[in-house]
């Protein structure tokens, strides 16, 4: 019963091994049995950590416009391996990453009412970094946009 139910649960959307382990434990399975079921799910390709990491990275990037830092943090929360995290982050095209960063920075700049360049710079920098974008990349794009606006 639990095997069929967990297979359907895993087939519905990509799941991490950690998430699946907690689900199995919530069904009342002991840890060693839960690990055995996870091994079966991996063997039958219901669970794939790399596929999960790429799906999460792509979704958070495209839909929520998160930067790589925040995506990495989310994947670590799911106890995904560093190898899979790096693979997932590499799946984000550099051109798309820059476009999204520009979009995030422009959108934030449009909401600011201050005319003080320095204040706007640090407000937007702080915002973009909190969204997971690298500060040096944000600084570069922000300087470009502020020069264009003035």
Beta strands, then each sheet from edge to edge (+ up, - down):
end
